[in-house]
Amino acid sequence: MNYKVLYRKYRPSTFNDVVGQNRTIELLKDSIINNKISHAYIFTGPRGTGKTSTAKIFAKAINCLDPVDGEPCNKCENCLNFGQSSDIYEIDAASNNGVDQVREIIDNIKLTPANFKYKVYIIDEVHMLSTSAFNALLLTLEEPPSHVVFILATTDIEDVPITVLSRCQRLDFQKISNKDIVDNMRKIAKEETIDIDDDALTEIADFADGGMRDALSILDQLSKNKVKITQEVVLDSLGLISNKEIDDLIAAIDNNNVDKVLSFIDFAQSHSTDFKTLCKKLIRAIEKAAVDIKLNNYKGTLEYATLKEMAFEISSLIYKCNVNIDPYTNLELILLGYIDKFTKNISREMKTAEKSDVQEIANSSGKSLENDVKIATKTKEAADDAQKNDSNTEKYFPKVNTELCAIRVNNCFVNANKTFLIDAKEVWEKFIKLAKMKKERALLIDTTIVLASDTNWVIKADIDATADNINDIITNIEDALESYVNQKYKLTAVSEEAWEKYMQEYKDNLAKNIKYEMKEEPKAADSKKIVEDIFLNSKIEVK
Ligand SMILES: [Zn+2]
């Protein structure tokens, strides 16, 4: 019985067998074909990505008597004797005698190879060498004999002194893609008659995080039970959470389901789920939802910017979790934070009463919800059509700091009073909850009406950018509001800062006894003309 673990048994023996490092492998093969061998290489990249295996194949190929296309022939005398050759040195810098071995190299380096063309020194985990060992190595790297090739390998390139790096040709090994890992495991499973399904393979690849060695070690372990390896078996043995559960969690955040979020964290913690893998899965699910938003495939109400922020927060947690006593609590707080963001304008009681409440509002305005939306859509279509028919009509929105915005605020001040404002505020709050389109709902959720007359309302948003985004779709909002309250209001959104200026102006005018008077709104064509006049008919195109 000579059991070999899978990753040793299936260690690549040719460049073509190395998975997922095509660019690096091409470079090495080219250097062999063109006989341009450097005297020192440094292979860097995450663990289990094939650095040491590639170093060995390279050492074999440069000594092969009959290389084919840069590959070792695996038939010649040198290839066949490669494993026993005294000209190939493998040093593990992480081991206790690493430093002694480096000293030994230096003592023997001048001696010519016993049988091979090159003496090859493969130094694994080179970043672990002590300063004195590095210094000794540096001397030999400065003027190496022509029969010597160094291959240094490291997962932590930033710990290797720059003086050493500058004397090496650097080759970067990438994390191996999940697809490549799955394909390779599937091939090996077939050969070893391991019964495993594709979902299980994907789950293992996910966990291995770009490292083939880890993936094969897990496959090895699970295959010993001699039962069919399913996704459940993998999740169970690795203490993982399924992608479906992660998707459910995102949906729970979307639906402000606090209980679900809490029980998820509780489950993950009590099952000792691997925290980093959990975070990575979460980030991947968030990323997928964000892409769905951009593709208009997303069913929920979360916004792109929110998802992006959430992903950033969780990924920063991954880096902190090693020094964090209780990363789960942090994750819980992060996730709950996103629920708060979406509920801070809607109290819990309103939420539970929402269904009947909404129905009541709908009934009181004499229409069902569906009708509301249909009418809003129709009105919008009609507006679009009108716009298409009238090619002279250009869109001119009441953007913050534009003349139109100022005129609308001014016109609102003319007839504004407290009763209008109280009514408007109440209607607005309910109207926001009814807004079916997620873009509108998310934009409006933090807004309030700060000024109202019988013809105009002023919407206050937190910052200029939000106000402008609202103003961009203000005609749609006006149409939807009209179909909701059966009255047309001219709306404009201002930022908190802009609103403070308008208030100050109002107080100043009051003190000077200056009255507000209705002003005519400029049309798109007018605004264009105004700008041209300012520039004295110079040929500046204003769009
Ligand atoms: Zn050969």
Residues whose N, C-alpha, C, O or C-beta is under 5 A from the ligand:
A	BS01	ZN	C64 L65 D66 P72 C73 N74 K75 C76 C79
